[in-house]
Amino acid sequence: MTPLLRATLAATLACGFFAGASALGKAALTILPGPDLHPLQVTAARFLFGFLALAPFLMVKGRGVFRTEIPLRHLQRVVLGVGGIACVFGALEVMPLADVTSVARASPLFALVFAAWFLRERVDGARWIAALIGFLGVAVMMSPGAASFQPMAVIALAAAVFTGAEIVTIRLLAGRESRLTVLAINNALGTLIACSIASFVFVWPSWQQLIAMAGVGVVMVTGQALFLQAFRLAEASVVAPLYYSTVVWSVVIGMAIFDEQPGWRLYLGASLIIGAGAYVAWRESRR
């Protein structure tokens, strides 16, 4: 098997894990027996169990992996990440999995705007057109009559905004920190922040909910590891657009587990978002 094919398989499988993590969170919030959980509690579980999954690897590297000269930049990234994940799980309580995933995948388009705004990066006309097409896809999905046409759809859109700003912050971190340091600090600091906030709404989950929430963290970290492996095997211009296969996985999982029936607005809107986002990701990686 060629490195390119292995990278494609790893990235596509990683996206399946990303969709699976969202599905496990939605299951804990909506269908599994137990008390009503707050989305912030599921968010805290994502970081806590994600950090526990990383712990054996971090012990091998030692405490030096947490050393950084830009702690405030890491804090900024974590706050944005916690906000984005909390918005995703908040929207998943009432919206179909595929709809939330599709709207949230508009994040690279917001990252393009933030990069031009805050980093003063030069953005050519083709990428601005791609961004407008992607935002049109969001409008189609959130139009009257769509499954995502409800107040909580704004929360899904907020997740895309948070994640777009996080992408720009990660770009700033990537030039000064190792990937493991960024990943370690993100999960450790995210655990402290998310668990502190979730303590105000904490209720004891059922054992089924607890297993699902633990799965969110472990499955998410596994997906991240696979995605990093894909970047080691192939160029970013090949791997980055494959991130949008998460939407395809979400449609399949939503139909199989949550009996969700996607409408034409999802297919049209998601196609516009995926196409525009994949183009922007490809252009960014080529730069």
N, C-alpha and C positions, 0 to 999 in steps of 0.2 A: 504493500500500500504506500503510495507516494505521500510525502509530507503535506502537500496541498490537500489531498483527500482526507488525511487524518485531521488536519486543521479544520476543514469544513465539517467533518463529523463531530469533532470536539465542540466547536462553536454552536452547532445546531443542537447537540445534546445538552449543552450548558443552558441554552434558551428554554429547553424543556424543563430543566431544573428550576429556572427562574419562574416559569409559569406554574410549576408544581408548588413552589413555595407560596405563591399568591393563593393558589387553590386551597392549600392546607390552612392558611390564615382565614380564608372565607368560610371553610368548613367549621373551624373552631368558633367563628362568630355567628354562624347562621343555622347549621344543620346538626351538629353533634349535640348529644344530650349534655345538659349541665346548665349552670347559671348564665345570664346574659353578661358577656364579656365586653369590656370597653376596647376600642381599637388601639388605645395607647398601651394596654396590657399585652396585646399581641405584638405590638411594635417592640416593647421591652424584651419579650421572649425572643424575637428575631435576633437582637443584638446579644443577649445573654447566651443563648445556645450557640450562636455563631462564634462567639468568643471562646466558649468551652470546646468547640470543635477545633479551633485553632491552637488551643493551649498546648497540646503536646509538641507541635512544631515550634512554638515560641519558646518553650523550655529548652529545646535543643540549641536555639540561637542565642539564648541568654537575654538578660535585661537590656543589653546594648541596642536591641532592635527598637526600643522605645525612645531612644535619645533623639532629640530634634532641636534645632535652633529656631524653629518657626511654630511654636505651640499655638499661637492665636490663629494661624492659618488652618491648622488641623481642627481647632475648635469650630471655626467657621464652617468647615466642610462637614463636621459631624452634626452640627445644629441643622444645617440644610438637609442632610441625609435623614435625620430623625423626622424632620418635618415632612419630607417627601414620602417616607414609608408610612407614617401615621395617616397621611391623607389618602394613600392607596388603600389601606385597610379600612379607613372610615368610609370610603366610597364603595368598597366591596360588600359592606353590610347590606346595601340596597340596590346595587347595580350589577348587571351581568359581568362575569369575569372578563370576557373578551372586550366589552365596552371600556371598562376601566383600564385594561392593559393597552388598548389602542390609543386612548386619549393620553395616558401617561407616557406613551412612546413618542409624543411630540416634544419631549425634553431636549433632543439635540437642536431642534429649531429655536427653542428659547435660548439654548446655549449660544447659538449663532448671534442672536440679538444681544445677549449680555456681553459676549466677547467683543462685538463692535462698539458697544456702549461703554463698558468699563475698561477693557484692555486696549481700546482704540485700534483694534485689528481692522485691516482693510478687507471689506467684503465685496466681491464682485457682483454684478447684476444677476448672473445666473443663479447664484446661491440665494439672493434675495427673492427671486422668482420662485425658487424651490421652497423657501420658507413660507411664502404667501400661499402656495398650493397646499402645503401641509396644514396651515391654519384654516384653509377652506375645508379640508377634510375634517378637522375638529368641529367646524361650524355645521357640517352636514350631519355628523354623529350627534350633535347636541341640539339639532333643530326640532321643532314641535312634531310629535308623533314618534320620535325615536325612543328606544328603551332607555337611553341615557338623558332624556329631556326631563330633568327634575333638579331640585336645588342641590342635591349631592353631586351632580355632575360638575359643579363648580369646584368641589373638593378634588375630584379627579384631575381637573385642569390645574388646580393649585399644586398637585403632586408633580406635574410636568414642569411648572415654573420653578419649584424648589430643586428638582433634579437637574434642570438646565443650569441653574446657578451653581449647583454642586459640581457639575461637569467642568465649568470654567475654573472653579477652585482646585479641582483635581489636576487640571492642566498646569496650574501654578505650582502645585506640590510635586508633580512628576519630574520637574527639572531639578529638584533639590533633594528629594528623598527616594529611598528604594521602595519598590512595590510592597515588600513585606512590612516595612515600617508604616507606610500609609494604611495598609490593611489592618495591622495590629492596633495602631492608635485609633483607627476608626471604630473597630469593634469594642475595644476596651473603654474608650471614652463614651461611645454610644451606649454601652451598657450602663454606665454610671448615670448619664443624663436621662435616658429613657426609663430606667427603673425608678429613678427619683421622682419623675413626673407620674409614672404609672402607680406609684404607691398610694396616691390620693384616690384612685379608682379601683384598687385591687380587690378582687374577690377570689375565693378558692375555686379553681376550675375543676371540672370532673377529670377523671383519669384519661378519658378519650380526648378531651380538649387539651390536656397537658401534653399528651403524645403528639398531637397535631402541632401545637405551638413549638415544641422541641424540634419537630421536623422542619418547621419554617426556617429556623436558624441553620440547622445542619445542611438542609437541601440548598439553601441560598449560598452558603460558603462553598459547597461542592460545585455549584454552578460557576462561581467566581474562579475557582481553581481550574476548571475545565476551560473557561474562557481565556485565562492567562496562558494555559498550555497551547491554545489555538494561536495566540499571538506569538508564541515562541516558534511555531512551525511555519507560519506564513506571514506575509506582509499585512499591515493594518488595513490597507485598501481592500484586501480580500475578506478579512475577518469582520470588520466593523459593520458592513451592511447586513451580515447574517444575524445580527442582534435582533432584527425585526421579525425573525421567525418565531419570537416569543408570542406574537399575536396569533400565529397559526396554531401553536400549541394551546393557547388559551381558548381558542374557538373549539378545538377538539375536546379539551378537558371540560369546558363548560357544558358542551352538549352531552358528554358521557356521564358526568357526575352530577351536575346541577340542573340537567334537563333544560338548558337554555337554547332557544331557537333564534339564531342571528337573523336580523332583517336585512333588507337591501341597503339601508343606510350604513350599517356596520361594514358591509363589504366595500361599498363605495368610499366611505370616509376613511376606513383603515387602509385601503389601497392608496389613497392620496397621501395619507400620513407616512405610510411605509415607503412609498416611492420617493417622496420628497426627503424624508429623513435619511434613507439609504444613500441618496445622491449627495446630500450634505456631508454625511459621514465619510463617503468615498473621497469627496473633494478635500475634506479636512485631513484625512489620513495621507493623501497624496502630497499635501503641503509639508 
